Amino acid sequence: MDLDLPLNEYSYVAFDLETSGAYPIGHDVVEFGAVKWCQGQELGRLQFLLKPRELMTDFIIGIHGITNEMVQDAPPMSEKIHEIHEFLKGSVIMAHHAPFDMGFMAVEFEKARLSLPSEPALCTSLMSRKWIHGVDNHKLQTLVKHLQVDGGQAHRAYDDAKACLQVGLACFHKMPGDTTLAQAIKSQGKNLWWKDYSLLFSTDAHIKNLIEAIYAKKDVDLIYQGGSTKGETRRLTPIGIVRNPDGDYLQAFCHKDKTAKRYYLNRIGDLAVIY
């Protein structure tokens, strides 16, 4: 994709997910919502509930309000992933905190043996920090109120996707009229490409072992080159793996400390799955 055209030369898909937990591999998408936009017109939308592998906790239900009963008869992601892949094709994606959403969807694309999209991504959270001022924070609902746009029902996928689009368009409006896509990407401070969120196709031995442990619900022993017990073997229950522009990490429950912690993948030494 040529990144040097004016912003109005592209189509955009703003999308949002609600999930059964915070971390890819260990948790699933339970609702997907998206809206496609080009040159001032809505071209299409997607919205559906999805059934996760496991029941959701009361804590997670309290965040988005989607109950286990609501998704009991919903299709699994495998029945909708091709439709989502086709809907995104050829468009620049937008998401609020895009690395979160891209991390979950990259796993789903790879499960279905679908190629990761080649188009770049815009994060409306990052862009808003550059272009929208005078707000207490850059949460989606704060920005919606500041911009006085219809945010719909917070923490429901389609309404949040549409709100995300409005924030993105507001950022575009504040940019110089001849701004290119490349310049818009530069303004968010980070390059976000789908390929950087690949997990299941990774050749890294640690990642492959951690994915195996999460799916099989097995513990791992690892040597971590960080923290107060640097170099010691730790037994962990892996929760999920996150690709992140600031450093990829494992979220895991530490048996010794009795708490969930973040372990950066580049600091993991030896690792073994416990069977």
Secondary structure, 3 states (H helix, E strand, C coil): CCCCCEHHHCEEEEEEEEECCCCCCCCCEEEEEEEEEECCEEEEEEEEECCCCCCCCHHHHHHHCCCHHHHCCCCCHHHCHHHHHHHHCCCEEEECCHHHHHHHHHHHHHHCCCCCCCCEEEEHHHHHHHHCCCCCCCCHHHHHHHHCCCCCCCCCHHHHHHHHHHHHHHHHHHCCCCCEHHHHHHHCCCCCEHHHHCCCCCCCHHHHHHHHHHHHCCCEEEEECCCCCCCCEEEEEEEEEECCCCCCEEEEEECCCCEEEEEEHHHEEEEEECC
